[in-house]
Amino acid sequence: MCGICCSVNFSVEHFSKDLKEDLLYNLKQRGPNSSKQLLKSDVNYQCLFSGHVLHLRGVLTPQPVEDERGNVFLWNGEVFNGIMVEAEENDTQIVFNYLSSCKNESDILSLFSKVQGPWSFIYYQASTHYLWFGRDFFGRRSLLWHFNNLGKSFCLSSVGTQTSGVANQWQEVPACGIFRIDLKSAAISKCVILKSYPWKYISRENVIKECVDSLTQISADLPKIVSVEANEAKLYVEQSIVPLNMVLPPAAFETHCTDISRVPPRRETLQVCLTDRHMKEVVQQFIDVLSISVKRRVLYLPRDESLTPNVLKTCDKRASIAILFSGGIDSMVIATLADRHIPIDEPIDLLNVAFMTKEKTIPTSSNKKRSKQKNHCEIPSEEFSKNLAATADDNPDKQLSVPDRITGRAGLKELQAVNPSRIWNFVEINVSLEELQKFRRTRICQLIQPLDTVLDDSIGCAVWFASRGIGCVVTQDEVKSYQSNAKVVLTGIGADEQLAGYSRHRVCFQTHGLEGLNKEIEMELGRISSRNLGRDDRVIGDHGKEARFPFLDENVVSFLNSLPIWEKANLTLPRGIGEKLLLRLAAVELGLTSSALLPKRAMQFGSRIAKMEKNNEKASDKCGRLQVISSENLSIEKEIKM
């Protein structure tokens, strides 16, 4: 993972050898192992390339990289599949080697069509004066652009800056394809033309499905001197993701669902589903493809044994992998699969964040009044409630007994039962209101931008504190301070979007049936880059750590997209079973127990950050707490850096 940036100036008087201090600082946070800048000047323009590397793979390769022809490459990505990268090789250098051998535009597009994994890149082609850039199909790596209104300069960067009293001018580069700018032409005409090469899927029957935002819509958000145009040759980047299966079930299936829905919402309900031979095969196929996805994301990392020859005891080893962990179904399945592939003597950090509430939190198990108001479909199983009650009673500090802490501790016990030989570091990250406000003001608000809603604030802050990994680990003997040094952070994002995990999916199903649910899921995947992934990459990357998303592996998404909706979710079943049904069945097959029945709880509610400061705001409201501070706080940021 890297912080990459390219600042382009068309005005001689604005030529500069350095980036602004606050932007450079933000980039260095993302890449602590190597920092380098490279200046490329032409008569008409100047490009300042800045690369900051988090070393995770092969030989440390400082960026930007340049070849003998003057081509320059910045890469913020991981090649997990598609092109060959050996374990000891660095994918930045491999991708650049391929790029350098490309003879034309089609070759460049063909290369990025093959790469599987998260990426954003900037590539300067010296002979043509072309600047290429873009993000992967899902937008799993952040890339922002900022255009000067007078057409004198523009900037591409993994992360932006925020200036007090000035409206945000950074925007996320749409993950709708690859873009190209002719720098020489732009310098002469004083107009920047973005040539677009959209993602397209071509089926075996040569049916073309185009994935592209409206060019008019993209242009509308940019200064008038910037326009977006389709490339003249109508070239495109071929996507490998199979389109969503929109097939609807026969009427007979509806009756079958109704019969099962009468089964009480207990583990037995899931076991009934697994008696169906076909469904059991689908579940196993899902486990296999997800397991490979996790494996690719936890291997080929620098580990203790490569640094210190066989002298470390298991208890002294540090975790290379951390998981954003609520104890919910998504993080539990990821943890269980990670356990299969990470060396047995290496700990796994489970990062669990809680925001200190002013009032006492009522444990789920004792919230009888609320439970009575809901129908039987909403009540968790007796087994689950007993486990939560026992876990909550063990905790003397009720102020921190937020829902995710309770389910997290219950989940820890399940994982210890699955593999008692593993050291599971359950890292309790406790955040006070004062600490939240301090770090939001000085760091987090810059990272969440250009997103600006209450929901972005809640999730962005929760993910920032969780991924920072500073907390304590509670053992039988002691409570000790702990800081996770794992460079890779796994997150379960993508499961809800694909498997109908949100409450809005149930509302949609009840209103518009399976056809409406299919359309909703298709929309969810289409907008995930702009709603979630760029923000989460910026927030986690600020700690010099890399976010990885097993549920958004190309093969996982293609597998899930190929299934009919009724094999992924059954919303005629109770909450805690019907949504993400396929994942729950996989959890049962993997040996998980109570967590397989946990209803969806959004991170902002589970961690109790939502409404912590203001009770009457909606998730979609613009968040005033994000509209503050910037470069004036740079000195403060450096002082408080942990």
ABEGO torsion letter per residue (X at the ends): XBBBBBBBBABAAABBABBBAAAAAAAAAABAABBBBBBBBBAABBBBBBBBBBBABEBBBBOBBBBAAGBBBBBBBBBABGBBBBAABBAAAAAAAAAAABABAAAAAAAAAABBEBBBBBBBBAAAGBBBBEBBAAGABBBBBBBBAAGABBBBBABBBBBBGBBBABBBBBBAEBBBBBAAAAAAAGBBBBBBBBBBBBBAAGBBBBBBBBAAAAAAABBAABBBBBBAAGBBBBBABBBBBABBBBAAAAAAAAAAAABBBBAAAAAAAAABAAAAAAAAAAAAAAAAAAAAAABGBBBAAAABBGABBAAABBBABBBBBAGBAAAAAAAAAAAAABBAABBBBBBBBBBBBABBBBBAAABAAAAAABBAAABBBAAAAAAAAAAAAABABAAABBAAAAAAAAAAAAAAAABAABBBBBBBBBBBAAAAAAAAAAAAAAAAOABABAAAAAAAAAAAAAAAGBBBBBBAABBBBBBBABABBBBABGAAAAAGABAAAAAAAAAAEAAAAAAAAAAAAAAAAAAAAAAAAAAAAAAGBBBBBAAABAAAAAAAAABBAAAABBAABBBGAABGAAAAAAAAAAGBBAAAABBBBBAAAAAGABGAABAABBAABBBAAAABEBAAAAAAAAAABX
